[in-house]
Amino acid sequence: MTEQQSSTSKQPPKMPGALPLIGNMLKFGKNPYEYMNMLRSKLGEIGEFRLFHQQMILLTGPEGNEAFFRAPDAQLDQNEAYKVMTPIFGKGVVFDAPPHIKDQQLKMLMPGLRDKPMRTYSKIIVQEVEEAIKGWGETGEIDLLDFMKQLTIYTSSHCLLGNEFRYELNEEFSQLYHDLEKGMHPIAFIFPYLPIPILRRRDKARIRLQELVTGIIEKRARKTEKSDDAFQMLIDTRYDDGTPLSPHEITGLLIGTLFAGHHTTAGTAAWITLELARNPKEMERVLEEFDQLYGHDGEVTFQSLREIPIFERVIKEVLRLHPPLIMLIRKVAKDLHFKDYVIKTGKYVCVSPRVSHRIAEIFPDPEKFDPDRFTKERQEDAQPFSWVAFGGGRHKCSGNAFAMLQLKAIYAILLRRYNFELVESPESYQDDYTEMVAQPGSPCMVRYTKRTNIQQDKAATINENSAANTESKPNCFKVEVDYDLCQGHANCMAEAPEIFQVDDKGLLTVLQEAPDNTLLKKAQAAAKYCPTSAIKINQD
């Protein structure tokens, strides 16, 4: 990324074919990915198009992504770009809040996504999966996307919101949440309050959900024992001036919490099954990994879910090919200079993970499903900001660690219990771009068959002596932290408390920048498990 002030800065090249009033909306709306991919092929890594009255600048590739994600909020404004979320989260909540309030609200969401509570979620997710499939029998067919939508709303609400949402309100809450999600229609990005049925249902759902939240708050206030879920944390939390959150704000932040844990996960979960079914050799490798680790009845734990590298690469490759968010948008509040170009104040700038993920110079044979792209030997995503499925920079999705845990725990059960095959032809399963969150087109039918002759438990034991010789040389490594990326998940403190400390507000302190080499293994684990990749360990 380069930011330079130059009198010779050029305006980004424009896509031809803009029509009066609607601009390039017709072609863009038909298939946003194909349109943005065409823009890159015609104009390069920067180009302009118009959606109605809004001028949009698309940046693609690692350097364009970095310019977008590294820019400060004062230059690229999230709030103005995501007014579509105001009716969903509520006025004065997150993207509609002043910067100092928004920052405090986002920090209020983090406790439920930190390392300590995360360690309890795997058991809850496993319980939900077992419950969901208990009536499947030997074989059958399901609409995979519908199944994953229901499963992930149950797992996310159970883990993050508490028992009331999961057990007392499950059917009504699921429908209300569905109506809120549908409110993220592409047209709402341009006209967020257009009086059309889909947006009216969104607004009614938001009102009803606040009524339900208010009732639960009052009910909990009468109890002597407090819950320890994210909902209770929001009830108990305070702004810096001591003011509690209102029911309106709690409702908005609960929706935000759930969006972080569920919003994009259902489609990804469905695509994992579809891509593995389309690639039997990769399915074999994943099954062998799960069988060796767990056998048929081995316990799924937080730690064991960290030790499935083959399946983790599968998730990354699915997210490379099928990133749920078609594009991410900011409004330019102050001229942004990118290489020889200037993006003027008032325009909108966007990036497309899917376009960037299919650049052949970075990901050779980009249409091929190839999880080994992410092995240590190949590391095709080594260039910063080349793989941006969860975004990047200071605004990288705070729920990414929960999403990965959720996907791993779901499949640690599903793939040990059942085989899956496609009902339709493999090429018929395609992403649906009619909504802003891309998912497989529906219906999305697959056939399941109960597995037999599963290997018995061969769970591998971790070799505690692997670092036996690391104590020979003191102070041979240094710890570096990119504080712009750190979100305060506190995974690093759980792995290496001698080196890292995270306070209640999520602020990280490095206690030792050049620790003794006896702590190298712990420091490496802290870097490995940091959800935002904010930590680097440099060895001499």
C-alpha positions as CSV (number, residue, x, y, z in Angstrom):
1,M,0.0,0.0,0.0
2,T,1.2,3.5,-0.7
3,E,-0.3,6.8,0.4
4,Q,1.2,9.7,-1.4
5,Q,0.1,13.3,-1.9
6,S,0.7,14.1,-5.6
7,S,-0.5,16.8,-8.0
8,T,-0.4,14.2,-10.7
9,S,-2.7,11.6,-9.0
10,K,-5.1,10.1,-11.5
11,Q,-8.8,9.4,-11.2
12,P,-9.6,5.6,-11.2
13,P,-10.6,4.3,-14.7
14,K,-14.4,3.9,-15.1
15,M,-16.4,0.9,-16.3
16,P,-18.3,1.7,-19.5
17,G,-22.0,1.1,-20.0
18,A,-23.4,3.2,-17.1
19,L,-27.1,4.0,-17.7
20,P,-28.9,7.2,-16.7
21,L,-30.1,7.2,-13.1
22,I,-29.3,3.5,-12.3
23,G,-25.6,3.5,-13.5
24,N,-24.2,-0.1,-13.7
25,M,-26.8,-1.5,-11.4
26,L,-28.4,-3.9,-13.9
27,K,-25.3,-5.8,-14.7
28,F,-24.0,-5.6,-11.2
29,G,-27.3,-6.8,-9.7
30,K,-27.5,-9.8,-12.0
31,N,-24.2,-11.3,-10.6
32,P,-22.0,-9.0,-8.5
33,Y,-19.1,-11.4,-8.5
34,E,-19.0,-11.8,-12.3
35,Y,-19.3,-8.0,-12.7
36,M,-16.5,-7.2,-10.3
37,N,-14.3,-9.9,-11.9
38,M,-14.9,-8.4,-15.3
39,L,-14.0,-5.0,-13.9
40,R,-10.7,-6.3,-12.7
41,S,-10.0,-8.0,-16.0
42,K,-10.7,-4.8,-17.9
43,L,-9.4,-2.1,-15.6
44,G,-6.9,-3.8,-13.3
45,E,-6.6,-3.6,-9.5
46,I,-8.6,-0.3,-9.3
47,G,-11.7,0.7,-11.2
48,E,-14.9,2.8,-10.8
49,F,-18.6,1.8,-11.4
50,R,-21.9,3.4,-10.3
51,L,-24.9,2.0,-8.5
52,F,-27.7,4.5,-8.8
53,H,-26.2,7.8,-7.5
54,Q,-23.3,6.2,-5.6
55,Q,-19.9,6.1,-7.1
56,M,-18.1,2.9,-6.2
57,I,-14.3,2.3,-6.4
58,L,-13.3,-1.4,-6.4
59,L,-9.8,-2.4,-5.1
60,T,-8.6,-5.9,-5.7
61,G,-5.5,-7.9,-4.9
62,P,-3.3,-7.8,-1.8
63,E,-2.1,-4.2,-2.2
64,G,-5.6,-2.9,-2.8
65,N,-7.0,-5.0,0.1
66,E,-4.3,-3.6,2.4
67,A,-5.0,0.0,1.4
68,F,-8.7,-0.7,2.3
69,F,-8.2,-2.6,5.5
70,R,-5.3,-0.5,6.9
71,A,-6.9,2.9,6.3
72,P,-8.0,4.6,9.6
73,D,-11.6,5.1,10.4
74,A,-11.2,8.9,9.9
75,Q,-10.4,8.2,6.3
76,L,-12.6,5.3,5.3
77,D,-15.8,5.4,7.3
78,Q,-17.6,2.2,8.1
79,N,-20.6,3.9,9.6
80,E,-21.7,5.7,6.5
81,A,-21.2,2.6,4.4
82,Y,-23.3,0.4,6.6
83,K,-26.4,2.4,7.2
84,V,-28.1,-0.8,5.9
85,M,-27.4,-2.2,9.4
86,T,-29.0,0.7,11.3
87,P,-32.6,-0.7,11.1
88,I,-31.3,-4.2,12.1
89,F,-29.0,-3.2,15.0
90,G,-31.0,-0.1,15.9
91,K,-30.3,3.7,16.0
92,G,-27.4,4.6,18.1
93,V,-25.9,1.1,18.0
94,V,-22.6,0.2,16.4
95,F,-22.6,1.6,12.9
96,D,-25.1,4.4,13.8
97,A,-23.2,5.4,17.0
98,P,-20.5,8.1,17.4
99,P,-17.0,6.7,17.1
100,H,-16.3,6.8,20.9
101,I,-19.6,5.0,21.6
102,K,-19.1,2.5,18.8
103,D,-15.7,1.6,20.1
104,Q,-17.0,0.9,23.6
105,Q,-19.9,-1.1,22.2
106,L,-17.7,-3.3,20.1
107,K,-15.5,-4.0,23.2
108,M,-18.6,-5.0,25.1
109,L,-19.2,-7.8,22.6
110,M,-15.7,-9.3,23.0
111,P,-15.9,-11.1,26.4
112,G,-18.2,-13.8,25.0
113,L,-15.7,-14.4,22.2
114,R,-12.6,-14.5,24.3
115,D,-10.5,-17.6,25.0
116,K,-12.0,-18.6,28.4
117,P,-15.7,-18.9,27.4
118,M,-14.6,-20.3,24.0
119,R,-13.2,-23.3,25.7
120,T,-16.7,-24.2,26.9
121,Y,-18.5,-23.9,23.5
122,S,-17.3,-27.1,21.9
123,K,-19.3,-29.3,24.2
124,I,-22.5,-27.2,23.6
125,I,-22.0,-27.4,19.8
126,V,-21.5,-31.2,19.9
127,Q,-24.7,-31.5,22.0
128,E,-26.6,-29.6,19.4
129,V,-25.3,-31.6,16.5
130,E,-26.1,-34.9,18.2
131,E,-29.6,-33.7,18.9
132,A,-30.1,-32.5,15.3
133,I,-29.2,-35.8,13.7
134,K,-30.7,-38.2,16.3
135,G,-33.7,-39.0,14.1
136,W,-31.8,-39.4,10.8
137,G,-31.7,-43.2,10.8
138,E,-29.6,-45.2,8.3
139,T,-30.1,-43.1,5.2
140,G,-32.1,-40.2,3.8
141,E,-32.0,-36.9,2.0
142,I,-32.0,-33.3,3.4
143,D,-31.8,-29.7,2.1
144,L,-28.3,-29.1,3.4
145,L,-28.5,-25.3,3.5
146,D,-31.8,-25.4,5.5
147,F,-30.3,-27.9,7.9
148,M,-27.2,-25.8,8.4
149,K,-29.2,-22.6,8.9
150,Q,-31.2,-24.2,11.7
151,L,-28.2,-26.0,13.3
152,T,-26.0,-22.8,13.3
153,I,-28.7,-20.6,14.7
154,Y,-29.2,-23.1,17.5
155,T,-25.5,-23.5,18.2
156,S,-24.8,-19.8,18.1
157,S,-27.8,-18.7,20.2
158,H,-27.1,-21.5,22.8
159,C,-23.4,-20.5,23.1
160,L,-23.6,-16.8,22.8
161,L,-27.1,-15.7,24.0
162,G,-28.1,-18.2,26.6
163,N,-30.8,-20.8,27.4
164,E,-33.9,-18.5,27.0
165,F,-33.2,-17.8,23.3
166,R,-32.3,-21.5,22.6
167,Y,-35.1,-23.3,24.5
168,E,-37.9,-20.9,25.4
169,L,-37.9,-18.7,22.2
170,N,-36.3,-21.0,19.6
171,E,-39.0,-21.1,16.9
172,E,-40.1,-17.4,17.2
173,F,-36.6,-16.2,17.6
174,S,-35.4,-18.2,14.6
175,Q,-38.1,-16.6,12.4
176,L,-37.4,-13.1,13.7
177,Y,-33.7,-13.6,13.1
178,H,-34.5,-14.9,9.6
179,D,-36.5,-11.7,8.8
180,L,-33.6,-9.5,10.1
181,E,-31.1,-11.4,7.9
182,K,-33.3,-11.0,4.9
183,G,-33.3,-7.3,5.6
184,M,-29.7,-7.2,4.3
185,H,-31.0,-7.2,0.8
186,P,-28.7,-5.5,-1.9
187,I,-31.3,-2.8,-2.5
188,A,-31.2,-1.8,1.2
189,F,-27.5,-0.7,0.8
190,I,-28.8,2.0,-1.5
191,F,-32.2,2.7,0.0
192,P,-32.3,1.3,3.6
193,Y,-35.8,2.5,4.4
194,L,-37.6,1.7,1.1
195,P,-41.2,0.7,2.0
196,I,-41.1,-2.8,0.5
197,P,-42.4,-6.1,2.2
198,I,-38.9,-7.5,2.9
199,L,-37.8,-4.4,4.8
200,R,-41.2,-4.0,6.6
201,R,-40.8,-7.5,7.9
202,R,-37.3,-6.6,9.0
203,D,-38.6,-3.6,11.0
204,K,-41.4,-5.6,12.6
205,A,-38.9,-8.3,13.7
206,R,-36.6,-5.7,15.3
207,I,-39.5,-4.3,17.3
208,R,-40.7,-7.7,18.4
209,L,-37.2,-8.9,19.3
210,Q,-36.7,-5.9,21.6
211,E,-39.9,-6.8,23.4
212,L,-38.6,-10.3,24.0
213,V,-35.2,-9.0,25.2
214,T,-36.9,-6.6,27.6
215,G,-39.0,-9.4,29.0
216,I,-35.9,-11.6,29.6
217,I,-34.0,-8.7,31.3
218,E,-36.9,-8.2,33.7
219,K,-37.1,-12.0,34.3
220,R,-33.4,-12.3,35.0
221,A,-33.5,-9.3,37.4
222,R,-35.9,-11.3,39.6
223,K,-33.5,-14.2,39.9
224,T,-30.9,-14.6,42.6
225,E,-28.4,-16.6,40.5
226,K,-26.8,-14.9,37.6
227,S,-26.2,-16.5,34.2
228,D,-22.7,-16.3,32.7
229,D,-23.6,-15.9,29.0
230,A,-23.0,-13.0,26.7
231,F,-26.5,-11.7,27.3
232,Q,-25.8,-11.3,31.0
233,M,-22.5,-9.7,30.3
234,L,-24.3,-7.0,28.3
235,I,-26.8,-6.5,31.1
236,D,-24.0,-6.0,33.6
237,T,-21.6,-4.0,31.5
238,R,-21.3,-0.2,31.7
239,Y,-20.1,2.6,29.5
240,D,-17.0,4.4,30.6
241,D,-19.2,7.0,32.3
242,G,-21.0,4.3,34.3
243,T,-24.2,4.3,32.3
244,P,-25.8,0.9,31.7
245,L,-27.0,-0.3,28.3
246,S,-30.7,0.2,27.5
247,P,-32.8,-2.7,26.3
248,H,-32.7,-1.1,22.8
249,E,-28.9,-1.2,22.9
250,I,-28.7,-4.7,24.4
251,T,-31.0,-5.9,21.6
252,G,-28.8,-4.4,18.9
253,L,-25.6,-5.8,20.4
254,L,-27.2,-9.3,20.9
255,I,-28.1,-9.2,17.2
256,G,-24.5,-8.1,16.5
257,T,-23.1,-11.0,18.6
258,L,-25.3,-13.5,16.7
259,F,-24.3,-12.0,13.3
260,A,-20.7,-12.6,14.3
261,G,-21.4,-16.2,15.2
262,H,-24.0,-17.2,12.7
263,H,-24.4,-14.6,10.0
264,T,-22.0,-16.2,7.5
265,T,-21.4,-19.7,8.9
266,A,-24.4,-21.6,7.6
267,G,-23.4,-21.2,4.0
268,T,-19.8,-22.1,4.7
269,A,-20.9,-25.2,6.6
270,A,-23.0,-26.3,3.6
271,W,-20.2,-25.6,1.1
272,I,-17.8,-27.8,3.2
273,T,-20.0,-30.8,2.6
274,L,-20.6,-30.0,-1.1
275,E,-16.9,-29.5,-1.9
276,L,-15.8,-32.6,0.0
277,A,-18.5,-34.6,-1.8
278,R,-17.3,-33.2,-5.1
279,N,-13.7,-34.1,-4.2
280,P,-13.7,-37.7,-2.8
281,K,-10.0,-37.9,-2.2
282,E,-10.1,-34.8,0.0
283,M,-13.1,-36.4,1.8
284,E,-11.0,-39.5,2.5
285,R,-8.2,-37.5,4.0
286,V,-10.5,-35.6,6.3
287,L,-12.3,-38.8,7.4
288,E,-8.9,-40.5,8.2
289,E,-7.8,-37.4,10.2
290,F,-11.0,-37.4,12.3
291,D,-11.0,-41.2,12.7
292,Q,-7.4,-41.3,13.9
293,L,-8.0,-38.4,16.3
294,Y,-11.4,-39.4,17.7
295,G,-12.3,-42.9,16.6
296,H,-16.1,-43.4,16.8
297,D,-16.8,-42.1,20.2
298,G,-13.8,-40.0,21.2
299,E,-14.6,-36.8,23.0
300,V,-14.5,-33.6,21.0
301,T,-12.7,-30.9,23.1
302,F,-11.5,-27.4,22.6
303,Q,-7.9,-28.6,22.4
304,S,-8.5,-31.5,20.0
305,L,-10.3,-29.1,17.6
306,R,-7.0,-27.2,17.3
307,E,-5.2,-30.4,16.1
308,I,-7.0,-31.1,12.8
309,P,-4.7,-29.3,10.2
310,I,-6.1,-31.1,7.2
311,F,-9.7,-30.1,7.9
312,E,-8.6,-26.6,8.9
313,R,-7.1,-26.3,5.4
314,V,-10.4,-27.5,3.9
315,I,-12.2,-24.7,5.7
316,K,-9.8,-22.1,4.5
317,E,-10.1,-23.4,0.9
318,V,-13.9,-23.4,1.1
319,L,-13.7,-19.8,2.3
320,R,-11.3,-18.9,-0.5
321,L,-13.7,-20.2,-3.1
322,H,-16.9,-19.3,-1.4
323,P,-16.4,-16.2,0.9
324,P,-19.8,-15.3,2.2
325,L,-19.5,-11.6,1.9
326,I,-19.5,-10.5,-1.8
327,M,-18.0,-7.2,-1.0
328,L,-17.1,-4.9,1.9
329,I,-17.7,-1.2,1.7
330,R,-16.4,2.1,3.2
331,K,-17.3,5.7,2.5
332,V,-14.3,7.9,1.8
333,A,-14.2,10.7,4.4
334,K,-10.8,11.9,3.4
335,D,-9.1,11.5,0.0
336,L,-7.4,8.1,-0.2
337,H,-4.3,7.8,-2.4
338,F,-3.5,4.4,-3.8
339,K,-0.4,4.2,-6.0
340,D,-0.9,6.7,-8.8
341,Y,-4.6,7.2,-8.1
342,V,-6.7,9.3,-5.8
343,I,-10.1,8.2,-4.5
344,K,-12.0,11.4,-3.8
345,T,-13.9,12.2,-0.6
346,G,-17.6,11.3,-0.9
347,K,-17.1,8.2,-3.0
348,Y,-17.4,4.6,-1.8
349,V,-14.5,2.2,-1.9
350,C,-15.0,-1.6,-1.7
351,V,-13.1,-4.8,-1.9
352,S,-14.3,-8.3,-3.0
353,P,-12.8,-11.3,-1.2
354,R,-14.0,-13.6,-3.9
355,V,-12.4,-11.6,-6.7
356,S,-9.1,-11.3,-4.8
357,H,-9.2,-15.0,-3.9
358,R,-9.2,-16.0,-7.6
359,I,-6.2,-14.1,-8.8
360,A,-4.1,-16.8,-10.6
361,E,-0.8,-15.1,-9.8
362,I,-1.4,-15.6,-6.1
363,F,-3.6,-18.8,-6.2
364,P,-2.5,-20.9,-9.2
365,D,-5.4,-22.7,-10.9
366,P,-7.8,-20.6,-8.8
367,E,-11.0,-22.5,-9.7
368,K,-9.6,-25.8,-8.4
369,F,-10.5,-27.0,-4.9
370,D,-7.0,-27.6,-3.4
371,P,-6.7,-27.3,0.4
372,D,-3.0,-28.0,0.3
373,R,-2.5,-24.4,-0.9
374,F,-2.2,-23.6,2.8
375,T,0.4,-26.2,3.8
376,K,3.7,-24.9,5.2
377,E,5.5,-25.9,2.0
378,R,3.2,-23.9,-0.3
379,Q,1.7,-21.1,1.7
380,E,0.0,-19.5,-1.2
381,D,-1.7,-17.1,1.2
382,A,1.7,-15.9,2.7
383,Q,1.4,-12.5,1.1
384,P,-0.5,-10.3,3.6
385,F,-4.1,-9.5,2.7
386,S,-4.2,-12.1,-0.1
387,W,-6.7,-14.3,1.8
388,V,-9.3,-12.0,3.3
389,A,-12.4,-14.2,4.0
390,F,-12.8,-12.7,7.5
391,G,-11.7,-9.2,6.4
392,G,-8.5,-7.8,7.7
393,G,-6.9,-5.0,9.7
394,R,-8.5,-3.5,12.8
395,H,-12.0,-4.5,11.6
396,K,-11.3,-8.1,11.0
397,C,-14.4,-10.1,11.9
398,S,-14.3,-10.5,15.7
399,G,-16.3,-13.7,15.4
400,N,-13.8,-15.5,13.2
401,A,-12.4,-17.7,16.0
402,F,-16.0,-18.8,17.0
403,A,-16.9,-19.5,13.4
404,M,-13.9,-21.8,13.0
405,L,-14.6,-23.6,16.3
406,Q,-18.2,-24.0,15.3
407,L,-17.4,-25.5,11.9
408,K,-14.8,-27.9,13.3
409,A,-17.1,-29.1,16.1
410,I,-20.0,-29.6,13.7
411,Y,-18.0,-31.7,11.3
412,A,-16.1,-33.6,14.0
413,I,-19.5,-35.2,14.7
414,L,-21.2,-35.2,11.3
415,L,-18.4,-36.8,9.3
416,R,-17.8,-39.5,11.9
417,R,-21.5,-40.5,11.9
418,Y,-22.5,-40.2,8.2
419,N,-21.2,-40.3,4.6
420,F,-22.6,-37.6,2.3
421,E,-23.1,-37.6,-1.5
422,L,-24.7,-35.1,-3.9
423,V,-28.2,-35.7,-5.2
424,E,-27.8,-33.5,-8.2
425,S,-24.9,-33.1,-10.7
426,P,-21.8,-31.6,-9.1
427,E,-21.8,-28.5,-11.3
428,S,-25.4,-27.6,-10.4
429,Y,-24.4,-26.5,-6.9
430,Q,-23.6,-22.8,-7.3
431,D,-23.5,-19.7,-5.1
432,D,-26.7,-17.6,-5.0
433,Y,-25.9,-13.9,-5.4
434,T,-29.4,-12.5,-5.0
435,E,-28.5,-11.5,-1.4
436,M,-25.5,-9.8,0.1
437,V,-24.4,-12.9,1.9
438,A,-23.6,-15.6,-0.7
439,Q,-24.7,-19.1,0.0
440,P,-25.4,-22.2,-2.1
441,G,-28.6,-22.0,-4.1
442,S,-31.6,-23.6,-2.6
443,P,-32.8,-26.3,-2.6
444,C,-29.4,-27.8,-1.8
445,M,-30.1,-31.6,-1.6
446,V,-27.6,-34.2,-0.3
447,R,-28.0,-37.8,0.6
448,Y,-26.6,-39.2,3.9
449,T,-25.7,-42.8,4.8
450,K,-24.7,-44.0,8.2
451,R,-21.0,-44.9,8.4
452,T,-19.9,-48.4,9.4
453,N,-16.5,-49.9,10.2
454,I,-15.1,-46.7,11.6
455,Q,-11.6,-47.0,13.0
456,Q,-11.5,-47.3,16.7
457,D,-9.9,-44.6,18.7
458,K,-6.3,-44.0,17.7
459,A,-6.2,-40.5,19.2
460,A,-2.6,-39.3,18.7
461,T,-0.8,-38.1,21.8
462,I,1.1,-34.9,21.7
463,N,4.8,-35.4,22.0
464,E,5.8,-33.2,24.9
465,N,9.5,-33.7,24.2
466,S,9.3,-32.1,20.7
467,A,10.9,-28.9,22.1
468,A,13.5,-30.7,24.3
469,N,16.4,-28.9,22.9
470,T,15.0,-25.4,22.9
471,E,16.5,-24.4,26.2
472,S,20.1,-24.3,25.1
473,K,20.2,-20.7,24.0
474,P,18.5,-17.9,26.0
475,N,16.9,-14.9,24.5
476,C,17.0,-16.2,20.9
477,F,13.6,-15.0,19.9
478,K,11.6,-11.8,20.0
479,V,7.9,-11.1,20.2
480,E,6.3,-8.6,17.8
481,V,2.6,-7.4,18.0
482,D,0.7,-5.5,15.4
483,Y,-1.6,-3.6,17.8
484,D,-3.7,-2.4,14.9
485,L,-4.8,-6.0,14.4
486,C,-5.2,-7.1,18.1
487,Q,-8.9,-7.3,19.2
488,G,-8.3,-8.6,22.7
489,H,-9.4,-12.2,22.3
490,A,-6.8,-13.1,25.0
491,N,-5.8,-16.5,23.4
492,C,-2.2,-15.4,23.7
493,M,-2.5,-14.9,27.5
494,A,-4.1,-18.4,27.8
495,E,-1.1,-19.9,25.9
496,A,1.7,-17.8,27.4
497,P,0.7,-15.8,30.5
498,E,4.4,-15.2,31.2
499,I,4.6,-13.1,28.0
500,F,1.2,-11.7,27.4
501,Q,-1.4,-10.0,29.6
502,V,-4.9,-8.8,28.5
503,D,-6.9,-6.6,30.8
504,D,-10.7,-6.5,31.2
505,K,-11.0,-3.9,28.5
506,G,-9.1,-6.2,26.0
507,L,-5.9,-4.1,26.0
508,L,-2.8,-6.3,25.4
509,T,0.5,-5.8,27.2
510,V,3.7,-7.7,26.2
511,L,5.4,-8.5,29.5
512,Q,8.6,-9.8,27.8
513,E,9.6,-8.7,24.3
514,A,12.7,-11.0,24.3
515,P,11.8,-13.9,26.5
516,D,14.0,-16.8,27.5
517,N,14.0,-19.6,25.0
518,T,12.3,-21.9,27.4
519,L,9.1,-20.0,26.5
520,L,9.5,-20.4,22.7
521,K,6.9,-23.2,22.4
522,K,4.3,-21.2,24.4
523,A,5.0,-18.0,22.3
524,Q,4.6,-19.9,19.1
525,A,1.3,-21.4,20.3
526,A,0.2,-17.8,21.2
527,A,1.0,-16.7,17.6
528,K,-0.6,-19.7,16.0
529,Y,-3.9,-19.4,17.9
530,C,-4.3,-15.6,17.7
531,P,-7.5,-15.2,15.7
532,T,-6.3,-12.0,14.0
533,S,-2.7,-13.1,13.4
534,A,-1.5,-10.0,15.3
535,I,1.6,-11.8,16.9
536,K,4.8,-12.7,15.2
537,I,7.7,-14.7,16.7
538,N,11.1,-13.8,15.2
539,Q,14.0,-16.2,15.9
540,D,17.6,-15.3,15.4
